């Protein structure tokens, strides 16, 4: 009787999973297989794809623009994840220890709800060298205008700052949710022993937050490698390729130069790189184990 009930539960579970599995197969599985096929063809949207083997991958390995776009993306990832994670940790810790206001949490989430194109346009106007509010403010302080989006030195840090502004609140809420799972009595015991807030954060919060922090870092890593909207709206890969990240490189190869087979090969390489980095990150952070056990 119990075995029959277990089989019925499994059948019901598969029926519930069926819409998700169909959606995944149609919108993720099929495009992935088709992209893999295109990556070994000479497809240009104007011809019938013909098999060329590993020619696209061989050419990628010799393409200086491809490696440059990876370096640009790596620089952005360091800037974005570093600033976003540190700010989010600080905000989450302050909310956890000082206030748990629902209004504050809703306010933090607002930038994340704004479409990326809107955010890019907003900050493009604010950071404009001639008409931007920020440069106007610097001018009133006697400082010269800064080409935040037109200077090769400032362009990528500015892009990273824009996305840090947009996503820090959401990241902080994820970390805050993880902090709520930490037993309160640990902080009370530490306070009785004379530990200050910084010591409690370093010895209690960070170690027990590791699984959630690992998840946040992995999601942030994948999202950072996929930076496209902000660059497409603000700099379009300029100045002198300083913001031509890997996603923008793939976009240009596919829809500007119509090298779809070549772009598909670059996308497959990016997926492999992200897979390797994710595994390394999960192993280093021991994401599957928690000190709460």
N, C-alpha and C positions, 0 to 999 in steps of 0.2 A: 504493500500500500504506500509506504513511504517512498519507495523507488519510483512508483508511478507518479506521485506528486512532484518529485524532483524533476522527472522528465517533462511534465506539464509546465513547470516553472521555467525550465530551459527553453521550451518552445515559445512560451509567452515572451521571454526576454529577447529571443531572436526576432519576434515580430516587432517589438518596440525598437530594436536596433536597426531594423530593415530600412526605414527612411534615411537614417544617417549613413548607412553603408552604401545605399544607392546614390545619395548626394556626393559622398566621398569618391565613389567610382566615376561618376559623371564629371564632377568639377575638379577633381584632383588626380585620380588615377589615370583616366584616359588622357588628359592634357600632358601628364608627366611622361607617359609612354610615347605619345605623339612627339613631344619635344625631344625625347631621346632618339627617336627615329630621324627627326630633322637634323639633329646634331651630326649625323654621319652622312648627310646629303649636301648638295650644293643649292638648296632651295633659296630662291630670291623673290618669291611672290609672282614672278613673271615667267617662271618656267616650271616644267614638271620635275619634281625632285628626283635626282639620280644619286645612287650610292657612291660615296667617295671614300669610305672607310674612315680612318683616323686623321684625314688630311686637315680638317678644321681644328682638331686638338693640337696637331703638330704646329700649325700656323699660330695658334694661340700662344704656345710656349715661346715662340719667337717674336711675338707682338709686344713691343715696348709700351704701347698705349694700354694694353690689358694689365700689364704689371704695374704701370703707373696708377691705373684706376684702383687696383687692389691696395697700393700704398696709401692713396688718398682716403680710401674707405677705412683702412686700419687706423689712420690718424684721427678720422672722425669718430670711430668706435671708442678709442682711448679717451678722447675729449668728452664725448657724450655720456658714456657709461660712468666714467669717473665723476663728473660733476653731478649727474643725475642721481647716482647711487648715494653719494655723500650727502647731498641736500635732502633726498628722500629719507635717509636714515635719521638725519637730524630732526626733520619735521615730524616723522612718525614717533620718535622718542619723546619729543615735546608734547605731542598729543596724548601719548600713553601715560606720561608722568604728571602732566599739568591739567589738561582739559580733554574731554571726550565729546565736544560739542558737535551735534549733527550738522548745524549750520556751517561750521568750519570745514567739515568733511565734504559737504556739498560744494562749497566754494572752491576747495582744492581740485575737485573733479571737473569744474567748468572748462578750463583750457583744454582738457583731454577730449571734451565733447565737441569742440569746434573743429570743423573739417580742416585737414592739413593745407589745402589750397587757400582757404581763408586766412589761416595763420601766416602762410608765406606772404600773401599780399599785404596783410597788416604790418608785418615786420619789415617788408621791403620799403614801405612808405616811411615807417619810423626811422629806419636806418639809412635812408637816402642821403648821399653825400651833400647835395645842395639844398634839398627841401625837407629833409628828415628832422623830426622833433629832437632826436638825440643829438644830432650835430648842431642844431639851433641852441640846445642847452649848453653844449660844450663851447659854442661861440660866446655865449653870455658870460662864461667863466674865463674868457680870454684864451681858450685853447683852439687850435686850428681844426678844420674839418677832418674827419677820419673816414676813409673809404671802407666802411665795414664790409660791404658786399662787392666792392670793386678793386680792393687791394688784395693781392695774392697772400699776404701775410695774415690779414684779418678775416678773409672770406670764410674759410672752414671753421675757425673758432666761432664766428658769428652764426653760421648754420647750426653748429652744435649748441650754442646758447639758446637759439630759437626753439629747438626741439627739447632742450632741457626744460625750458619754461613750459612747454606744452605737456610734457609727460611726467614731470616730477610729482605732481599731485596724485596722479593715478598710482605711480610706483610707491609713494608714501602710504597710500591707503592699503596697498597689498602688504607692505611691511608692518603697518599698524595692526592689520588683522592677524598677522603672525604673532605680534607682541601680546595680543589679547589672550593667546593660548598659553602663555607662560604663567604658571601659578603665582598668585600675588604673595603667598606666604614666603616665597624666596626673597622678595624685596624687603618684606617686613623683617625677616631674620637678619638680612644683611644690614638693614638700617639700625637694628638693635646692636649689632656688632661694631657700629661706627663707620660703615662704608658710606662714602659720598655718592652722588649721582653718577659721576664719571666712572667710578670704580664698579658700581652696579651695572652700568651699561656695558662695560668692557668684560666683566667676569660672569654676568648672568644673561643679559639681553642678547649680546652678539653670539655666544655659543649656542644658546637655545633657539635662536632665530635662523640657524644655518640652513635647514631645508627650505624655508621660505625664501631666504636670501639667494640660495642657489637657483631656485625657480625664477626669481626676478632677474638675476644676472643672465641666465640662459635666454629668457624671453627678450631682454634688452639687447643682448648680443645679436640675436637673429633679426630683431627689428632695426637695429643700427646698421647692419649690413644691407638692409633693404631700403635705405634712405633714397628717396626719389622725389616726392612731391615738392618738398621745400626747395630743393635744388632746381627743379624744373621751373618753378615759379619765380625764384629770386635771381639766380646766377646763370642758369642753363649751362653749368659746367665750367664757366669762366670764373675769374680771369686766368688766362693762359693755362687752362685745365686744372686749376688749383682745387676745384670742387667737382671734378668729373669722377664721381664715385662709380663703383662697378655696375650698379643698377642703371645709371644714366648711360654708361658705356654700352650696356646690352640694348637699351632702348634705342640709342642712336644707330647702332649696327643693324638693328632689325627694321626700324621705321624711318630712318633718314637715309641710310645707304642700302637698305633692302637686302642685307646679308643675313637672312633669317636662319640659315643653317649654321653660320658662324656664331650668331647671337645665341642660338640654342646650345651650342657647345660651351659657350661662356657661362650660360645659366646652369648647365650640368656641373661644370667645374665649381661654380659658386655653391651649389647644393652640397657637393662633396666636401668643400672646405668648411661649410657650416656644420655638417655632420661630424667631422673630425673635431672641430673646436668645441662643439657641444659635449661630445663624449669626454674629452679632456677636462672640460670645466666641471662636469658632473662628478668625475672621478676625484679631481683635486678638492672639491668642496664636500665630498662625501654626502651627496644630496639625499641618498636613500636612508641615511641614519640620523637619528635625532638624539640629543643628550637628554631629552625629557623621558626617555624609556627607562 
